[in-house]
Structure formats: structure tokens, C-alpha cells
Amino acid sequence: MNEEKGILIPLSLPESFYNDLQQIKEASSSWAKMILEGFEYHLQNSCPLVKDRNPEKNKEKFRNNYQFRNTSVYIVPSVYKKIEAAFPEYKLNTVFLNLLYFYCQKCSPEYNHSYFSDALFEKEYKYNRDDYLNAYHYCLLKVKDTVLTQRDYDKVRLSNHPSLYNIRKRFKSFSNFITEMTSSLND
């Protein structure tokens, strides 16, 4: 008899999602069983995974809407290795959250949770082109110069404007940002 001992994995999930899971799960279901069933559902239906939720804007609103609860789950090593191999580019917590979400959808096909809505996340918590354009225009007016430098931008930008990090992440460089924003203003 070769019984595998479980690996204890920490898990952080939105409190409201945790409460939903408690209502949806069957009495005999363990966290590990729900994750495994979610994994099987994903394999059968090729459901896309939701990426990490790192808000760029409205961070306080995000924290208020999604207060997190920490827990842990025991996973059999063989199952853990299968899941890890299937999603090498994702953080383990993100994978487990998605698999638990898929479990909920398997049990209740109409189930939805706002945390897993890409459209809502993009709209509420990510900067869009208008946000960048407004920040550029505001800073350009504040500097009162024809050229906006990184240093000037960082000095005069408002706290709700994209940071230099966000600009470099989106446009690859501050120069590209300036070029795109200048052409947008001229259009």
C-alpha cells in the first residue's frame, strides 16, 4: 500500500469567493478534491486561466472589494506535480484560485465571481489609453515646456496617474510613451 503524504500549500483567496466555495462545495469535498475536480474540468473544457490580479489604479477600491483570507490545502504530491507541470508560467496560488473557480462552474454552470472577470478588472483596475493621455496632457501643461522629461513627469504627476514603471511596462520606454502621446494629441 503506497499512500502519498500530502504537501501543505498556503492559499490566499478573496473572502467572498471563500464564502461562495463553502456554500457550493459538497459536504464530502475537501479542498484538494475541489482543486482536482477543477483541474479535470479545465482539461475537459480548455477554460482560460485568469492571470494574477495586480491592480495599477484604484488599489484601495480593489483592497476593499477583495479582502483576502489565508488558508492552506494538502495536495498529494503526484497531483501537485501534474498541476505544476500544466501551468509552469503561473504562480501556484493563481492556479489554485482558477481551479477552485472552475470547480464552482462545474457544480453550478451559471456561477460567476467578479474577481475572475477580465473585462471588469481591465476597466476598473488597469490604466487605459485615455488615462495615459490625460496624465501626459496634465503634466505637459504643468511643466509649461515643449518637452516632457521623465523627471518632470514624476515630479508633477498626480497620484492617480500612471507611474513611470507603468509607462515603461506598457510602452517599453518613456520615449515611446512621449511619441505615442504626442501623436495622439496631434490627431
C-alpha positions as CSV (number, residue, x, y, z in Angstrom):
1,M,0.0,0.0,0.0
2,N,1.7,3.2,-1.2
3,E,-0.1,6.2,0.3
4,E,1.4,9.6,-0.5
5,K,1.6,12.2,2.2
6,G,0.1,15.5,1.3
7,I,2.1,18.7,0.7
8,L,0.7,21.6,2.7
9,I,0.3,24.6,0.3
10,P,-0.7,28.1,1.5
11,L,-3.6,29.6,-0.3
12,S,-4.9,33.2,-0.3
13,L,-8.3,33.9,-1.8
14,P,-10.9,36.6,-1.7
15,E,-13.1,36.3,1.3
16,S,-16.3,36.5,-0.7
17,F,-15.1,33.7,-3.0
18,Y,-14.1,31.6,0.0
19,N,-17.7,32.0,1.3
20,D,-19.1,31.0,-2.1
21,L,-16.9,27.9,-2.1
22,Q,-18.2,27.0,1.4
23,Q,-21.8,27.1,0.1
24,I,-21.2,25.4,-3.2
25,K,-18.9,22.5,-2.1
26,E,-20.4,19.2,-1.3
27,A,-20.2,18.0,2.3
28,S,-17.7,15.3,1.5
29,S,-15.4,17.5,-0.6
30,S,-12.0,18.6,0.6
31,W,-10.1,21.5,-0.8
32,A,-7.7,19.1,-2.6
33,K,-10.7,17.2,-4.1
34,M,-12.2,20.5,-5.3
35,I,-8.9,21.6,-6.9
36,L,-8.5,18.2,-8.6
37,E,-12.1,18.4,-9.9
38,G,-11.5,21.9,-11.1
39,F,-8.3,20.7,-12.9
40,E,-10.2,17.9,-14.6
41,Y,-12.9,20.4,-15.6
42,H,-10.2,22.7,-17.1
43,L,-8.7,19.8,-19.1
44,Q,-12.1,18.8,-20.5
45,N,-13.2,22.3,-21.3
46,S,-10.0,24.2,-22.0
47,C,-11.0,27.1,-19.8
48,P,-8.6,30.0,-19.9
49,L,-6.9,30.9,-16.6
50,V,-7.2,34.4,-15.1
51,K,-3.8,35.9,-14.6
52,D,-2.6,37.5,-11.3
53,R,-4.6,40.4,-10.2
54,N,-2.2,43.3,-9.7
55,P,-4.2,46.5,-9.9
56,E,-2.5,49.5,-11.4
57,K,-5.1,52.0,-10.3
58,N,-7.9,52.1,-7.7
59,K,-5.8,50.0,-5.4
60,E,-7.7,50.9,-2.3
61,K,-11.0,50.0,-4.1
62,F,-9.5,46.7,-5.0
63,R,-8.4,46.0,-1.4
64,N,-11.9,46.9,-0.2
65,N,-13.7,44.8,-2.8
66,Y,-11.4,41.8,-2.4
67,Q,-10.3,41.3,1.2
68,F,-8.2,38.1,1.2
69,R,-8.4,35.1,3.5
70,N,-5.4,32.9,4.1
71,T,-5.8,29.2,4.4
72,S,-3.9,26.1,3.3
73,V,-4.6,22.9,1.5
74,Y,-3.0,19.4,1.5
75,I,-2.3,18.2,-2.0
76,V,-1.0,14.7,-2.9
77,P,2.5,15.1,-4.5
78,S,1.5,13.4,-7.7
79,V,-1.4,15.7,-8.2
80,Y,0.7,18.7,-7.3
81,K,3.3,17.8,-9.9
82,K,0.6,17.4,-12.6
83,I,-0.9,20.8,-11.9
84,E,2.5,22.5,-11.6
85,A,3.6,20.9,-15.0
86,A,0.4,22.1,-16.7
87,F,0.8,25.7,-15.7
88,P,4.6,26.5,-15.4
89,E,4.2,30.2,-16.2
90,Y,1.6,30.9,-13.4
91,K,2.0,31.4,-9.7
92,L,0.7,28.4,-7.7
93,N,-1.8,30.5,-5.8
94,T,-3.2,31.9,-9.1
95,V,-3.6,28.3,-10.5
96,F,-5.4,27.0,-7.4
97,L,-7.8,30.0,-7.4
98,N,-8.6,29.3,-11.0
99,L,-9.1,25.6,-10.4
100,L,-11.4,26.3,-7.5
101,Y,-13.3,28.7,-9.7
102,F,-13.6,26.0,-12.4
103,Y,-14.9,23.7,-9.7
104,C,-17.6,26.2,-8.9
105,Q,-18.5,26.4,-12.5
106,K,-18.6,22.7,-12.8
107,C,-21.0,22.4,-9.8
108,S,-23.0,25.5,-10.8
109,P,-22.6,26.4,-14.5
110,E,-24.1,29.9,-14.1
111,Y,-21.7,30.7,-11.3
112,N,-19.6,33.9,-11.7
113,H,-17.5,35.9,-9.4
114,S,-16.3,39.5,-10.2
115,Y,-12.7,38.7,-9.2
116,F,-12.4,36.4,-12.2
117,S,-13.9,38.9,-14.7
118,D,-11.1,40.1,-17.0
119,A,-13.3,42.8,-18.5
120,L,-14.1,44.3,-15.1
121,F,-10.5,44.1,-14.0
122,E,-9.3,45.9,-17.1
123,K,-11.9,48.6,-16.8
124,E,-11.6,49.2,-13.1
125,Y,-8.0,48.4,-12.2
126,K,-5.8,48.9,-15.3
127,Y,-4.8,52.1,-17.0
128,N,-6.3,52.6,-20.4
129,R,-5.1,54.8,-23.3
130,D,-7.2,57.7,-22.1
131,D,-5.6,57.5,-18.6
132,Y,-2.1,57.7,-20.2
133,L,-3.2,60.6,-22.5
134,N,-4.8,62.6,-19.7
135,A,-1.7,62.1,-17.5
136,Y,0.6,63.2,-20.3
137,H,-1.5,66.2,-21.1
138,Y,-1.8,67.3,-17.5
139,C,1.9,67.0,-16.9
140,L,2.8,68.8,-20.2
141,L,0.6,71.7,-19.1
142,K,2.1,71.8,-15.6
143,V,5.7,71.8,-16.9
144,K,4.9,74.6,-19.4
145,D,7.7,73.3,-21.7
146,T,7.5,71.7,-25.1
147,V,9.4,68.6,-23.9
148,L,8.3,66.5,-21.0
149,T,11.2,64.6,-19.3
150,Q,10.9,61.6,-17.0
151,R,12.0,63.7,-14.1
152,D,9.4,66.4,-14.8
153,Y,6.7,63.8,-15.3
154,D,7.5,62.1,-12.0
155,K,7.5,65.5,-10.1
156,V,4.2,66.8,-11.4
157,R,2.1,63.8,-12.0
158,L,-0.9,63.2,-9.7
159,S,-1.1,60.1,-7.5
160,N,-3.8,58.6,-9.7
161,H,-1.7,59.0,-12.9
162,P,0.4,56.0,-14.2
163,S,3.8,55.7,-12.6
164,L,7.0,55.6,-14.7
165,Y,7.0,51.9,-14.0
166,N,3.5,51.5,-15.6
167,I,4.6,53.7,-18.5
168,R,7.7,51.6,-19.2
169,K,5.7,48.4,-18.8
170,R,3.1,49.5,-21.3
171,F,5.2,51.4,-23.8
172,K,8.6,49.8,-23.4
173,S,10.3,53.2,-22.8
174,F,9.4,56.7,-21.8
175,S,10.4,57.9,-25.3
176,N,7.9,55.6,-26.9
177,F,5.3,57.0,-24.4
178,I,6.1,60.6,-25.4
179,T,6.0,59.7,-29.2
180,E,2.6,58.0,-28.9
181,M,1.0,60.6,-26.7
182,T,2.3,63.4,-28.9
183,S,0.9,61.8,-32.0
184,S,-2.4,61.2,-30.2
185,L,-2.6,64.9,-29.1
186,N,-1.9,66.0,-32.7
187,D,-4.7,63.7,-34.2
